[in-house]
Amino acid sequence: MLSFLNVKNQLFLFGIFLTVSSFLSGCRAEQKTEETKSGPVVIGYVGGFHGLLDVDNIEANKLTHINYAFVDVKNGKAFLTNEKTDSTNFRKLNLLKNKNPDLKILISIGGWAWSENFSNAVLTDSSRKVFAKSSVEIIRKYNLDGVDIDWEYPGMAGEEGNVFRPEDKQNYTLMFEAIRKELDVFQKESSKPKLLTTAVAGFVEWLDVTEMGKAQQYLDFINLMTYDLFQGDTVVHHASLYSSDKYKTSKSADVAVKAFVKAGVPVEKLVMGLPFYSRKFTVAGQLRQGLGQKQSAQEYFHGYTTIKDSLVNKKGFKAYRDEVAKVPYLVNEKTKELISYEDEESVREKCKYVLVNKMGGVMFWEYDSDPKHYLLNEIDRSLK
């Protein structure tokens, strides 16, 4: 009888073991499916400052987030400079959720031209509360999903005339804390997650004037502007994945990612920035190799659709590729011009880097720069 009971008990316990194991296995499978489903983010900045958006040309199913650029900072508050146009754009962007219910729409505050008042707006506890409330009030009013801060730059000069001060270093972090508190209130009211993200410079000096290791705790994603990586008056790749061996530099997307991680930012919160526009440099003096030479002029230039359709190996421009930096460039010997840009191959390399290093995903500036979606299509293929 004792032997029979022992066998029966063992069988009973074994049955429980199998049931629990099956349950846990199912949970792990479900968790893995959810992680796979979420995948890397694809954040596209759209330019509301242009006016009414051509929403019909936005491929919502290839995006996870849209950041609406820009909202100004005036009198210590987030401010819509053209509310009639902005409100129409918000309504149309929200309609894209009919195509992609998981799409998130955020307002992006600041940018290169509208960052001059950030430092004053977040100088004190009371001013930060006012700024935070005004920021969240906009997304509450228009039923949006979050706030993106594009302060260029705390603690260092941006556009000429911008206010900046040493205290920006701490106030930058405290600003995010204040906004996060307001977002938590809205999140509870709406029963929907509300996001807080930021666009940051893609060079290491940014880490000297901020506390990214502390600030990251309040942020969902940190969008690395790994473009416009200039080096004084030198002709360079403005968005190289790795540091080129054609000129001396310490700037690249890889350098930035490693530095931010070392500073205490979880790699899964870092988002790789891709430029859908180009930069044109004019070489000073006699053209030799172009890269690494002194420049006489530099300008924000055409988006990739124009580059691909009209300039690659056309109109005097010859296409080259830097196999170390993993980016293309064009050189015109007659005009002594060099164009630094992103193409499908360089996007593919950067997406591979994102996946291998388990980064949060990619973002790009800006949607209208590539109306034929050459690069967005490549992102969509490469991140699957």
C-alpha positions in Angstrom: 0.0 0.0 0.0 2.8 2.4 0.9 4.6 1.7 -2.4 1.4 2.3 -4.3 0.7 5.6 -2.5 4.3 6.7 -3.2 3.9 5.9 -6.9 0.6 7.7 -7.0 2.0 10.8 -5.3 5.0 10.8 -7.6 2.7 10.6 -10.6 0.5 13.4 -9.2 3.6 15.6 -8.5 5.0 14.9 -12.0 1.6 15.9 -13.5 1.8 19.2 -11.6 5.4 19.7 -12.9 4.3 19.2 -16.5 1.4 21.6 -16.1 3.5 24.3 -14.6 6.3 23.8 -17.1 3.8 24.0 -20.0 2.3 27.2 -18.5 5.7 28.9 -18.0 6.8 27.8 -21.5 3.6 29.3 -22.9 4.3 32.6 -21.0 7.8 32.7 -22.4 6.5 32.1 -25.9 3.8 34.8 -25.4 6.4 37.2 -24.1 8.8 36.4 -27.0 5.9 37.0 -29.5 5.1 40.3 -27.9 8.8 41.4 -28.1 9.0 40.3 -31.7 5.7 42.1 -32.4 7.0 45.4 -31.0 10.4 45.3 -32.7 12.6 48.3 -33.4 10.9 51.7 -33.6 10.8 53.7 -36.8 10.3 57.4 -35.9 9.6 59.9 -38.7 9.8 63.6 -38.2 7.2 65.5 -40.3 7.6 69.2 -40.9 4.5 71.1 -39.7 6.4 74.3 -40.2 6.0 73.8 -43.9 2.3 74.3 -43.6 -0.5 71.7 -44.2 0.9 68.2 -44.4 0.4 65.9 -47.4 -0.9 63.1 -45.1 -1.9 60.9 -48.1 1.8 60.5 -48.9 2.7 59.2 -45.3 3.0 55.4 -45.2 1.7 54.9 -41.8 2.2 51.1 -41.8 6.0 51.6 -42.1 6.2 53.9 -39.1 5.8 53.4 -35.4 5.9 57.0 -34.3 5.5 60.4 -36.0 7.1 63.4 -34.4 5.4 66.7 -35.4 8.0 69.5 -35.8 7.9 72.0 -34.4 6.2 73.5 -31.4 7.8 76.8 -30.2 8.7 78.0 -26.7 7.3 81.4 -25.9 6.8 83.2 -22.6 7.9 80.1 -20.8 5.3 77.8 -22.4 5.0 75.4 -25.3 3.3 77.4 -28.0 1.7 76.6 -31.4 2.7 79.4 -33.7 0.0 78.6 -36.3 -2.7 76.8 -34.3 -5.2 76.7 -37.2 -2.7 74.8 -39.5 -1.3 72.7 -36.6 -4.8 71.6 -35.4 -5.7 70.5 -39.0 -2.4 68.6 -39.2 -3.0 66.9 -35.9 -6.5 65.8 -36.9 -5.2 64.4 -40.2 -2.3 62.6 -38.5 -4.6 61.0 -36.0 -6.7 59.6 -38.9 -3.6 57.6 -39.9 -4.3 55.4 -36.9 -7.2 53.9 -39.0 -4.4 52.4 -41.1 -2.0 51.7 -38.2 -3.8 51.6 -34.8 -0.4 51.3 -33.0 1.0 54.5 -34.5 2.0 57.1 -32.0 1.8 60.9 -32.7 4.1 63.2 -30.7 4.7 66.9 -30.7 8.4 67.9 -31.0 9.2 71.1 -29.2 12.1 73.3 -30.2 14.4 72.5 -33.1 17.3 74.5 -34.4 15.3 77.7 -34.9 13.1 77.6 -31.8 15.4 76.6 -29.0 16.4 80.1 -27.9 14.0 80.2 -24.9 14.4 76.7 -23.4 17.0 77.8 -20.9 14.7 80.5 -19.4 11.6 78.3 -19.6 13.1 75.6 -17.4 15.3 77.8 -15.1 13.3 77.3 -11.8 10.9 74.8 -10.3 7.9 77.0 -10.9 8.9 77.8 -14.5 9.5 74.1 -15.2 6.0 73.3 -13.9 4.5 75.9 -16.2 6.4 74.7 -19.2 5.5 71.0 -18.5 1.8 71.7 -18.0 1.7 73.7 -21.3 3.5 70.9 -23.2 1.1 68.2 -22.0 -1.9 70.5 -22.4 -1.3 70.5 -26.2 -1.3 66.7 -26.5 -4.3 66.5 -24.2 -6.3 69.0 -26.3 -5.5 67.2 -29.6 -5.5 63.6 -28.3 -1.9 62.9 -29.1 0.5 60.4 -27.6 3.5 62.2 -26.3 6.1 65.0 -26.1 9.5 65.1 -27.8 12.1 67.7 -26.7 14.6 69.0 -29.3 16.6 71.5 -27.4 19.6 72.6 -29.5 21.4 73.0 -27.1 21.5 73.0 -23.3 24.7 74.4 -21.9 26.3 75.3 -25.3 25.7 77.6 -28.3 23.2 76.6 -30.9 21.7 79.1 -33.4 23.1 82.6 -32.9 21.3 84.4 -30.1 20.2 81.3 -28.2 20.2 81.6 -24.4 22.3 79.0 -22.6 23.9 78.8 -19.2 25.8 76.3 -17.0 22.7 75.5 -15.0 21.1 74.0 -18.1 23.0 70.7 -17.3 20.8 70.0 -14.2 17.7 71.9 -15.4 17.7 69.7 -18.5 17.2 66.6 -16.3 14.7 68.4 -14.1 12.7 69.5 -17.1 12.1 65.9 -18.1 11.1 65.0 -14.5 8.5 67.8 -14.5 7.1 66.7 -18.0 7.0 63.1 -16.9 4.9 63.9 -13.9 2.4 65.8 -16.0 2.3 62.9 -18.6 1.7 60.4 -15.8 -1.4 62.4 -14.8 -2.7 62.4 -18.4 -1.8 58.8 -18.8 -4.0 57.9 -15.8 -6.8 60.0 -17.1 -6.7 58.5 -20.6 -5.7 55.0 -19.7 -3.3 55.1 -22.5 0.5 55.3 -22.4 2.0 58.8 -22.9 5.5 59.0 -24.2 8.4 61.3 -23.5 11.4 61.4 -25.9 14.2 63.7 -26.9 16.4 64.4 -29.8 20.0 64.9 -28.8 23.2 65.9 -30.6 25.2 63.0 -32.1 28.5 64.2 -30.8 30.3 63.4 -27.5 30.5 67.0 -26.3 26.8 66.8 -25.6 27.5 64.5 -22.7 29.7 67.1 -21.0 26.8 69.6 -20.8 24.0 67.2 -19.8 23.3 64.4 -17.3 22.1 61.7 -19.8 22.6 58.9 -17.3 20.1 60.6 -15.0 17.8 62.1 -17.6 17.3 58.8 -19.3 15.1 57.4 -16.4 12.3 59.8 -17.5 12.6 59.1 -21.2 11.2 56.4 -23.5 13.6 57.0 -26.3 16.6 59.1 -27.0 16.9 60.1 -30.7 20.5 60.5 -31.6 21.0 63.2 -34.3 23.8 61.2 -35.9 24.1 63.7 -38.7 25.5 67.2 -39.2 28.7 65.8 -37.7 30.8 68.7 -38.8 34.4 69.3 -38.1 35.3 73.0 -38.3 35.9 74.1 -41.9 36.7 70.6 -43.1 34.9 68.7 -45.8 33.5 65.6 -44.1 30.8 62.9 -44.2 28.1 64.5 -42.2 26.5 61.2 -41.2 29.1 58.4 -41.2 28.4 55.2 -39.4 32.1 54.7 -38.5 34.9 57.2 -38.4 36.5 57.5 -41.9 40.2 56.8 -42.5 40.2 59.5 -45.2 40.5 62.3 -42.7 41.1 62.6 -38.9 37.9 62.6 -36.9 36.4 61.4 -33.7 32.8 61.8 -34.9 30.5 59.0 -36.1 27.3 57.2 -35.2 29.3 54.4 -33.7 31.3 56.7 -31.5 28.1 58.4 -30.3 26.3 55.2 -29.5 29.2 53.9 -27.5 29.7 57.2 -25.6 26.0 57.4 -24.6 26.0 53.8 -23.4 29.2 54.5 -21.3 27.4 57.6 -19.9 24.7 55.3 -18.5 22.0 55.3 -21.2 20.5 51.9 -21.8 21.3 50.9 -25.4 17.6 49.8 -26.0 16.6 53.5 -25.5 19.0 54.8 -28.1 17.6 55.5 -31.6 19.8 55.9 -34.6 19.2 59.1 -36.6 19.2 59.0 -40.4 19.3 62.1 -42.6 17.0 62.0 -45.6 18.6 65.2 -46.8 22.2 65.9 -47.9 24.9 68.4 -47.2 26.9 70.1 -50.0 30.4 71.2 -49.5 32.5 73.4 -51.8 36.3 72.8 -51.6 38.5 75.8 -51.0 41.5 75.8 -53.4 42.4 73.0 -55.8 40.3 69.9 -55.6 42.3 66.8 -54.6 40.5 64.0 -52.7 37.7 66.4 -51.4 37.2 64.7 -48.1 39.5 66.2 -45.4 40.2 69.4 -47.4 39.3 72.8 -46.3 35.8 74.0 -47.4 34.8 77.5 -48.6 31.1 76.9 -48.3 28.6 74.3 -46.9 24.8 74.1 -47.1 21.7 72.0 -46.3 21.0 70.4 -49.7 18.5 68.2 -51.6 16.7 65.2 -50.2 17.5 61.7 -51.3 14.8 61.4 -54.0 16.4 64.3 -55.9 19.9 62.9 -55.3 19.0 59.5 -56.6 16.9 60.6 -59.5 18.9 63.6 -60.7 22.5 63.7 -59.4 24.1 60.3 -58.9 26.5 60.0 -61.9 24.7 62.9 -63.5 25.3 66.7 -64.1 29.1 66.3 -63.5 28.7 64.4 -60.1 30.5 61.1 -59.8 29.4 58.6 -57.1 31.9 57.2 -54.5 31.6 55.1 -51.4 33.7 55.2 -48.3 33.9 51.5 -47.3 35.2 52.3 -43.8 32.7 55.0 -42.9 29.9 53.0 -44.7 28.4 56.0 -46.5 28.3 57.3 -50.1 29.3 60.7 -51.5 29.3 62.6 -54.8 32.2 64.7 -56.2 31.9 67.3 -59.0 35.5 68.0 -60.2 34.4 71.0 -62.3 32.5 72.9 -59.5 34.7 71.4 -56.7 31.6 70.3 -54.8 31.1 67.3 -52.6 27.7 66.0 -51.5 27.4 63.9 -48.4 24.2 61.9 -48.2 22.4 58.7 -47.2 21.4 55.9 -49.7 19.8 52.5 -49.5 23.1 50.7 -48.8 24.1 53.0 -46.0 20.6 52.8 -44.5 20.9 49.0 -44.7 24.3 49.1 -42.8 22.8 51.3 -40.1 19.8 49.2 -39.6 22.1 46.2 -39.3 24.0 48.0 -36.7 20.8 48.8 -34.8 19.8 45.1 -34.8 23.2 43.7 -33.9 23.6 46.2 -31.0 20.0 45.9 -29.8 19.3 49.6 -30.1 15.7 51.0 -29.9 15.4 51.6 -33.6 15.8 54.4 -36.1 14.5 57.9 -36.7 14.8 60.1 -39.7 14.7 63.8 -40.6 12.5 64.5 -42.4 9.7 62.8 -44.2 9.3 65.2 -47.1 13.0 64.9 -48.1 12.3 61.6 -49.8 8.8 61.7 -51.3 9.4 58.5 -53.3 10.2 56.6 -50.1 13.4 55.1 -51.3 14.9 55.2 -47.8 11.8 54.4 -45.8 11.2 51.3 -48.0 14.8 50.2 -47.2 14.3 50.8 -43.5 11.1 48.7 -43.7 13.0 45.8 -45.4 16.1 46.0 -43.3 14.5 46.0 -39.8 12.2 43.0 -40.4 
